[in-house]
Amino acid sequence: MEAMRQPIREQLEAVRPVSLDELNERAALQRRTDNTYLVPLDSLRELLETRRGDHEILEIEGDRLFEYESTYFDTASLRCFEDHVRDRRPRFKARTRCYVATGDCFFEVKVKREDGETVKRNIEYDPDRRSGIEPSASDLVREVLGECGVSELDESLERSLVTRFQRATVVASERPERTTVDFAVRVEGPRDRAAELESRFAIVETKTSDGEGSWDRAFSSLGVEPVSLSKYRLGVGLLRCEDANYAPGAKGAFATV
């Protein structure tokens, strides 16, 4: 797996660095349109070569590839999952996200609005509490859902899935565009069940104001189209519902382990 990704690592090292503060100032994009792509590494290498001149890569203390751990929360009846499968809008996801290298941890609420825009809000969170819902997290969920017109919860939220992956983040030099590239994606469900992304693929997410950024156009020119691929939907579908049809965009790219 590492041998397959080494050329990508070398290309990432050739991109100019940008700090986290600069990235957030230029392309925080709290309200945005996201597109997801399941990209063969060969296509990704080709695209990185063409993007290097007008993009920069997030670098923190010399590192450009960062380990992430996310814990997702859902109701006992899997409301968030079912809303996603049925493409209901507005819908939401709630999770903690921990940055393994730094120990920073946040609780996030993401809402997909009726117009397709994504709204994200977060608060700092105790990493030792990342597997549960603290009062501050409950308050944020209630506040964001109310603001975005999501119907109130009639069940409490509980831990439903854990994801782990390595991520590189690039940002356009002159435009509010951000793109993330995820490698070594692993989803973990109950009873020690897990699935992993095959090493010949990466998951790329573009984050722009209108969903038509330079990376989106470049993928289109390579014949790589957006897919419906949510790590949460995929993980719950594979590990809790045992049905790969819940993640059609990634069918054949993930294997249970």
C-alpha positions as CSV (number, residue, x, y, z in Angstrom):
1,M,0.0,0.0,0.0
2,E,2.7,2.5,0.9
3,A,4.6,1.7,-2.3
4,M,1.5,2.5,-4.4
5,R,1.1,5.9,-2.7
6,Q,4.8,6.9,-2.7
7,P,4.6,8.8,-6.1
8,I,1.7,10.8,-4.7
9,R,3.7,11.7,-1.6
10,E,6.5,12.9,-3.7
11,Q,4.2,15.1,-5.8
12,L,2.6,16.5,-2.6
13,E,6.1,17.4,-1.4
14,A,6.6,19.5,-4.5
15,V,3.6,21.8,-3.9
16,R,4.1,25.1,-2.1
17,P,3.1,25.0,1.6
18,V,0.4,27.1,3.2
19,S,-0.3,27.5,6.9
20,L,-3.6,26.6,8.6
21,D,-4.4,30.2,9.3
22,E,-3.8,31.2,5.7
23,L,-5.9,28.3,4.4
24,N,-8.8,29.2,6.7
25,E,-8.6,32.9,5.8
26,R,-8.6,32.1,2.1
27,A,-11.1,29.2,1.9
28,A,-12.9,28.4,5.1
29,L,-16.1,27.8,3.1
30,Q,-18.4,27.1,6.1
31,R,-21.3,27.3,3.5
32,R,-20.3,25.5,0.4
33,T,-21.0,22.8,-2.2
34,D,-19.1,19.5,-1.9
35,N,-18.4,17.0,-4.7
36,T,-16.9,13.6,-4.0
37,Y,-14.8,11.5,-6.3
38,L,-13.4,8.0,-6.1
39,V,-10.1,8.5,-8.0
40,P,-7.6,5.9,-9.2
41,L,-4.1,6.9,-8.1
42,D,-2.9,7.1,-11.7
43,S,-5.5,9.7,-12.5
44,L,-4.7,11.6,-9.2
45,R,-1.0,11.7,-10.1
46,E,-1.8,13.2,-13.5
47,L,-4.1,15.8,-12.0
48,L,-1.6,16.8,-9.2
49,E,1.0,17.4,-11.8
50,T,-1.2,20.0,-13.6
51,R,-2.5,21.6,-10.3
52,R,0.9,22.2,-8.7
53,G,1.5,25.7,-10.1
54,D,-1.6,27.4,-8.9
55,H,-2.3,25.5,-5.6
56,E,-0.7,25.2,-2.2
57,I,-0.8,22.4,0.4
58,L,-1.6,22.6,4.1
59,E,1.6,22.1,6.1
60,I,1.8,22.0,9.9
61,E,5.1,21.6,11.6
62,G,6.6,20.0,8.5
63,D,3.8,17.5,7.9
64,R,1.5,17.4,4.9
65,L,-0.3,14.2,5.4
66,F,-2.4,14.0,8.6
67,E,-4.2,11.2,10.4
68,Y,-7.9,11.8,11.2
69,E,-10.3,9.9,13.5
70,S,-14.0,10.7,13.3
71,T,-16.7,9.3,15.5
72,Y,-20.2,9.6,14.1
73,F,-23.4,9.8,16.1
74,D,-26.9,8.7,15.1
75,T,-30.2,7.7,16.7
76,A,-31.0,4.1,17.5
77,S,-33.2,4.0,14.4
78,L,-30.3,5.4,12.3
79,R,-32.2,8.6,11.3
80,C,-29.1,10.3,9.9
81,F,-28.3,7.3,7.8
82,E,-31.8,6.8,6.5
83,D,-32.2,10.5,5.6
84,H,-29.0,10.2,3.6
85,V,-30.0,7.0,1.8
86,R,-33.4,8.6,0.9
87,D,-31.7,11.9,-0.1
88,R,-33.9,13.9,2.3
89,R,-33.1,17.6,2.6
90,P,-32.4,19.2,4.9
91,R,-30.5,16.4,6.6
92,F,-27.6,16.4,9.1
93,K,-24.6,14.5,10.4
94,A,-23.0,14.9,13.8
95,R,-19.5,13.7,14.7
96,T,-16.3,14.4,16.6
97,R,-13.2,14.8,14.5
98,C,-9.8,14.3,16.1
99,Y,-6.5,15.3,14.5
100,V,-4.2,12.5,15.7
101,A,-0.9,14.4,15.3
102,T,-1.9,17.5,17.3
103,G,-4.5,16.0,19.7
104,D,-7.0,18.7,18.6
105,C,-10.6,17.6,18.7
106,F,-13.9,19.2,17.6
107,F,-17.5,18.3,17.6
108,E,-19.1,19.2,14.3
109,V,-22.6,19.4,12.9
110,K,-23.1,19.4,9.1
111,V,-26.4,20.1,7.4
112,K,-27.2,19.5,3.7
113,R,-29.7,22.2,2.9
114,E,-32.6,21.9,0.5
115,D,-30.6,23.9,-2.1
116,G,-27.6,21.5,-1.9
117,E,-25.4,23.8,0.1
118,T,-23.6,22.4,3.1
119,V,-23.5,24.3,6.4
120,K,-20.9,23.2,9.0
121,R,-20.5,24.4,12.6
122,N,-18.1,23.1,15.2
123,I,-16.9,23.6,18.8
124,E,-13.7,22.5,20.5
125,Y,-14.1,19.2,22.3
126,D,-12.3,17.1,24.9
127,P,-10.6,14.3,23.0
128,D,-11.1,12.0,25.9
129,R,-14.8,12.5,25.5
130,R,-14.9,12.1,21.7
131,S,-17.0,8.9,21.9
132,G,-19.9,10.5,23.6
133,I,-22.3,13.5,23.4
134,E,-21.5,16.2,26.0
135,P,-24.1,19.0,26.9
136,S,-22.1,21.4,24.7
137,A,-22.5,19.1,21.8
138,S,-26.3,18.7,22.4
139,D,-26.6,22.4,22.5
140,L,-24.8,22.8,19.2
141,V,-27.0,20.2,17.5
142,R,-30.2,21.8,18.7
143,E,-29.0,25.3,17.6
144,V,-27.8,24.3,14.1
145,L,-30.8,22.1,13.3
146,G,-33.2,24.9,14.4
147,E,-31.3,27.5,12.2
148,C,-31.4,25.2,9.2
149,G,-35.0,24.0,9.5
150,V,-34.3,20.4,10.4
151,S,-37.1,18.7,12.3
152,E,-36.4,18.1,16.0
153,L,-34.9,14.8,17.2
154,D,-37.2,12.4,19.0
155,E,-34.4,10.1,20.0
156,S,-31.0,10.7,21.6
157,L,-27.8,10.5,19.6
158,E,-25.3,7.7,20.3
159,R,-22.0,6.5,18.8
160,S,-22.7,4.6,15.5
161,L,-19.4,4.5,13.5
162,V,-15.7,5.4,13.6
163,T,-13.7,6.3,10.5
164,R,-9.9,6.6,10.2
165,F,-7.9,8.0,7.3
166,Q,-4.9,10.0,6.2
167,R,-5.6,13.4,4.5
168,A,-3.8,16.0,2.4
169,T,-5.5,19.4,1.9
170,V,-4.8,21.7,-1.1
171,V,-6.1,25.2,-1.6
172,A,-6.2,27.3,-4.8
173,S,-3.8,30.3,-4.7
174,E,-6.3,32.8,-6.1
175,R,-9.8,31.4,-5.5
176,P,-11.8,30.2,-2.5
177,E,-11.4,26.5,-3.4
178,R,-10.3,23.7,-1.1
179,T,-9.8,20.1,-2.0
180,T,-9.0,17.1,0.3
181,V,-7.4,13.8,-0.7
182,D,-8.0,10.9,1.6
183,F,-5.9,7.7,1.7
184,A,-6.0,4.5,3.8
185,V,-9.6,5.0,4.6
186,R,-11.0,2.5,7.3
187,V,-14.5,2.3,8.7
188,E,-15.2,0.6,12.0
189,G,-18.6,-0.6,13.3
190,P,-19.9,-2.6,16.2
191,R,-18.6,-6.0,17.2
192,D,-15.1,-5.2,15.8
193,R,-16.3,-5.2,12.2
194,A,-14.3,-3.1,9.8
195,A,-13.8,-2.3,6.0
196,E,-10.9,-0.6,4.2
197,L,-10.5,1.3,0.9
198,E,-8.3,-0.6,-1.6
199,S,-4.9,1.0,-1.9
200,R,-5.2,1.8,-5.6
201,F,-7.9,4.4,-4.8
202,A,-8.2,7.8,-3.0
203,I,-11.3,9.7,-2.0
204,V,-11.2,13.3,-3.2
205,E,-13.7,15.9,-2.0
206,T,-13.9,19.4,-3.7
207,K,-15.3,22.2,-1.6
208,T,-16.4,25.3,-3.5
209,S,-19.0,28.0,-3.4
210,D,-20.9,26.6,-6.4
211,G,-19.7,23.0,-7.0
212,E,-17.9,23.9,-10.2
213,G,-14.3,24.5,-9.2
214,S,-11.1,23.9,-11.1
215,W,-10.7,20.4,-9.7
216,D,-14.2,19.5,-10.7
217,R,-13.6,20.6,-14.3
218,A,-10.3,18.8,-14.4
219,F,-11.8,15.5,-13.1
220,S,-14.5,15.9,-15.8
221,S,-11.9,16.2,-18.5
222,L,-10.3,13.0,-17.2
223,G,-13.6,11.2,-17.3
224,V,-13.9,11.0,-13.5
225,E,-17.4,11.8,-12.4
226,P,-18.7,12.7,-9.0
227,V,-20.1,9.8,-6.9
228,S,-22.5,9.5,-4.0
229,L,-19.9,8.5,-1.4
230,S,-20.3,9.3,2.2
231,K,-17.9,7.5,4.6
232,Y,-20.8,7.4,7.1
233,R,-23.3,6.0,4.7
234,L,-20.8,3.5,3.4
235,G,-19.7,2.3,6.8
236,V,-23.1,1.9,8.2
237,G,-24.3,0.2,5.0
238,L,-21.4,-2.3,4.9
239,L,-21.0,-3.0,8.6
240,R,-24.4,-2.5,10.2
241,C,-26.8,-3.2,7.3
242,E,-24.5,-5.6,5.4
243,D,-25.5,-4.1,2.1
244,A,-23.0,-2.6,-0.4
245,N,-25.9,-1.1,-2.3
246,Y,-26.0,1.7,0.3
247,A,-22.7,2.9,-1.2
248,P,-23.1,2.4,-4.9
249,G,-20.3,4.9,-5.8
250,A,-17.8,2.8,-3.8
251,K,-19.0,-0.7,-4.7
252,G,-15.9,-2.9,-5.3
253,A,-13.5,-0.3,-3.8
254,F,-13.9,-1.3,-0.2
255,A,-13.3,-4.7,1.4
256,T,-14.3,-6.0,4.8
257,V,-11.5,-7.0,7.1
